[in-house]
Amino acid sequence: MDDWRIFGEALGPGEKRRTALHVPMGGLANEGEVMPGTRAGGDYELPAILINGKHPGKTLLVTAGIHAGEYNGIPAVIQVARELDPQAMAGRVIVLPCVNTSGFWTRHPRTLPEDDFNLNGQYPGKADGTAGERLADFFVREIFPQVDFIMDFHGGSRGERMTPLVFFPTYPKVRKTALDAAKAMNVGFIVESQATRGEYSYAARCLDIPGLLLERGDGYYCRPEWVEADRQDLWLLIEHLGIAKAPDVARDPALKRRVFREAVYLDSEINGLWTPAVDRNMPIQKGQLLGTLTDLYGDLLREVRAEHDGHLLYLDSGLAVRKGGFLVAYGIASSEE
């Protein structure tokens, strides 16, 4: 394995290094306002662990904390980064344990607090834009060209009840590679995604880089069992890619892995009080009541019913829902493969 020169660092074969990536912000953005949460003389700082294996192989990018309040992946990827032994590795791993650092430290729920930019939905950004636009552009220009596969960790946000699932991109050049990787993990629900502007989905669509997005956990909580499950799935992916042997976990051959080529994501057409009639990880039938929307006097405004037979993946269990707000998502039974 050769020396690895990346982000201004030089790592020899079999070397691991902690560092920080500095994303230039120009000191100013947002119409001349000094950005809160900027670091290092105006740059945005991303903690990073760079691991250069002793032997040649693929380069894996691992990210967590893109949505700042989705916590489980953060300690999971930190732990795997500590466990990886570069002397026993074939390939390279870039671990970014908390991408949305300003949102994380301010307990901002999802987007960057500087500009409300969604790093999982507004790629590709631009070099002279706001904080989020500059971060996205940095990934596109400086990070994506270095990698062969992307693994991004998420979880249920405020009010969401989430069945553990993994999304893979629909684009033909990367679909099979990503789907095979998803099947290597111990996740029961695998969903084909049509997304175009998230971190992994943009890289798949525009740069032919396969990747996955794993969702696990509920409502901004960080629970040990969810962290451990994320840790194990990351190790299984690393083993599948031929980078390193998973030390204490194996793929569960008895787990039924269900792949949905299509899913329905229902948003509210009105403001209302949302009362679900279903829960995550349950089968549903066409026409079944999924929930109701009422007003603050208790009068019924809408009944929300399933448009297809399927399986409930995740839902919002919070009470207040505004027009355009998320309600439920389910895989379509006829699309299962």
N, C-alpha and C positions, 0 to 999 in steps of 0.2 A: 504494500500500500504506500502511496506517495504522501508527502506532506500535504496538508489541507490548508489552503489560503482562502479565508472567507471573512467578510466584515472587518477587514483590517487585522485579523488574527492569523497566526501560522501555527498549526498543530501538527506534530509528528505522528506517525503511525502508532496506534495504541495509546493516544493521549485524550484526556478529558479536561475541559476548561469551563469555568464560570466566567461570564462576562456580561456586558450590557450593550445592546444595540441602541444607537442614538439616531433618532429620526429627525432630520432638520425641520424646524418649524419657522425659521426666520425670525424667531423672537416675538413676532407679531402675527396676528391673523384676525379674522372676524372684524373687518373694517377698522383695523388699527388698535383694537383692544388687546391688552396683554392677556395671554391665555392662562387661566388657572390650570394647575396640574401639570404644567410643562416642567421639564427637568434639565439639568446639565446645561445651564446658560441659555435656556430657551429651547433646547431639543427635548423630544419626547423619549423617555428611556424605557426600553424593553429588557427585562432580565432574560438571560439566555444561558443554556448549557449546551456546549458544542462537544460532541463525542466522535472522535475519529478512530474507527476500528483498525485493527492491525492488518486486516485482510480486505481485498476489494469487495465491493458489493453496492447495494442500492443506498440512496440517501433519503431518509425519512424526515419529514417535518411534522412535529407534534405541537399542537396549540391548545390552550385552554384559556378561560377567562376572556374570551372575545365579547361575550355578554357578561358584564361584571358581576351580576348577582347569581350566576349559575356556577356553583362552587365546586362540586364534587371532583371534576376533572383536575382542578388545580393541585391539590395535595397528591392525587393519584399520579400525575405525570412527574411531579417532583420526586416522588418515591422511586419510580422506575428509572429516572435519570441518575439517581444515587446508586441504584442496584446495577445498572449496566456496567459491565467490565469491558473497556475498549480493547484490552488484550485478547479477549475471546470473541470479538465482534468481526463480522465481515460487512463492511459498509459504514455509513455515517448517520448520525442522528442529530437533528437540531431540535431542542426542546425550548419552547417559549411558554413558560408556565402560567403567565398572566399577561395577556396582550393589552387589555383595557385597564391599565394600571391606575389611571386617574379615576375611573369609575369604581374600581375595586376599593381604593382607599377612602373614597367618599361615600361608599355604599350606594352608588347609583345603580339602579336595577338592571339596565340593559345597555344603553347606548353610551357614547362618550359624553361626559358632562360638558365638555367644552363647546360642542356644536350639535349635540343630539344625533350624531352620525352612527348608523348601524353597520358595524364591521362585518355583519353576516348578511348584508342585503344591499349595499350601495357601492360595490366595486365597479370600476377600477380606481376611482379617486383621481386626484391630480396633484402635481408636485408643488404648485403654488396656491393650493386651496386652504381650507380650514383644517383643523387638527385631524379629523377623521379622514378627510380626503387625502391628506399627506401620508397618513399611516397606510391606507389602502394602496396608494401609489408606491410606497416603499416596499410593500410586500410584492407588488407586481414587478418592480424593477430589480430589487436587490435580493429577494428571498426565493420567489418561485423559480427563477432560472437555475437555482442550485439544487433542486430537489426532484425526486422521482415519484414520491407518494406523499399525500397529506392526510393526517389524522387529526380531526378537530373535535374537542370534547365540549358538550353542552349539557343542560339539564332543565327541568321544569322551572319556569319563572313564576312570578307572583300569581297565586291562585291556580296554577296548572297542576293537574294530576296526570303523571306521565307513565305510560308503559315503556319499559326500556326498549329502545329501537335504534336502528342505524340506518341512515339515509345514504344512498349511493347515486352517482350521477347517471343520467340517461344517455349521455352522448356516446355514439357508437365506438369511437376510438378508445374509450377508457371503460366502458360499461362492464365488460367481462372481467377485466383485471380488478376493478373495484368490487364487483359482486363476489368474486371468488374470495377476496380478502374479508368481506363482511361475513361470509359463511364460515370463515376460520375462527371467528370469535364466538363467545357464548352469549349471543343475543338472539332471542326468539323471533323478533319481528324485524324484517329488512324491507325498506320502502324505497322504490325508485323515485327519484326526485327530478322535477322539471326546473328547479331553481337555476337562475342564471347569474346572480350578482352577489352571492355570498363568497366567502373566502375559498372554500374548496370547490364550489360549483363554478365560479368564474375561472379558476385555474383549469378545471376539467374542460369547460366549454371553449376557452380561448387559447389555452396552452397545452392541451392534451395531457395534463397531469392527473392521473387517477387519485381519488381520495374518498374519504368517508367522514360523516358527521354522526357522532354517537350522542344520543339523548338518554340521560338516566337521572332520576331523582325528582323531587317535588318542591315547589313553592319556596325557593331560596334556602332550603335547608341543606346542611352538609352532614351526612350521616356516615359512620364508619363502614357500614356494609355496602353503601353505594360507592364510596371511595375505593374499597377493596375490589369490587366488581369491575370498576373502570381500570384499576391497576392490572387486573388479570387479563382483561380484554386487550389492553395495550401490549402486554407481553405476548399474547397469542398472535397479534398482528405482527410484532417484531419477528417472532419465529416464522410465521407464514412468509414474510418477505426475505427470509434467509439471513437476517442480520445477526441474530443471537438465539440461543436456545432458551425457552421459557423455563425458569428455575423450579417453579413449584405449582404449575397449573397446566392443565391439558384441555384440549377441546373436548367438549361433552358430546359424544356420538349419539346419546339418547335424546338430546334436546331437539325438539321439532323446530326447525327454522322455516318460517313462513315468509315468502317473498311476495310483496304486492307491487305490481307494475303501476297501479293507479291508486290514488287516495283522494278523499274529499276533505277539504278544509272549509268549514262553515264559519262565516263572520256574521255579526248581527247587523240587521238592516235598520235598527232603531236603537235609541237609548232605552234601557230597561233594567229591571231586576231579574237576573238570570238564575233559574232553578233547574239544575240538571235532573233528568229522569233516568240517567244511565251512569255507569262508571267506567273507568279505564279497563282495558283488557277483558272486554266482554263481547260476545257475538251480538249483532243487531240485524234486524230484518227491515226490508223496504217498508216504509210507512210507519215504522215504530216511532213513538214519541221519544225524542232525545232531550227535550227540556222545554220550559216555558219562559216567556218574558212578560212581566207585569209592570204596572206603574207603581208609584209610591202610595197609591190608595188600594192596591191589591187587585185592580182590574186587569184582566188578561189582555195583553197586546198581541202576542204571537205564540203559536205553537211551532216548534221546530221539529221536523220529522226527517227520518232517514230517506234518502233518495235511492239507495241501493241496499241489498244485503251486504254485510261486511263485518268488520271487527273493529271495535272502538280502540283507538291508539292513545289519544290523550284529549283532555278537555279542560276548560276553565271552570273552576269550582267557586270562583269569587262571585259576589252578589251583584255588584255594579258593573254593567257593561255599556259602553258607549257605542254609538253607531260606527260600524266598521271594526269593532272589537272582536277578537277571536272567541269562538264558542266550543266547537268540537272538531276532531279529525278522526277519520276512520278509513281503513283500507277496504277497497272494493273487492268483494268475494270473487266475482267473475274474472278479476285480473290476477288472481293468485296463481303463482307457478311453482 
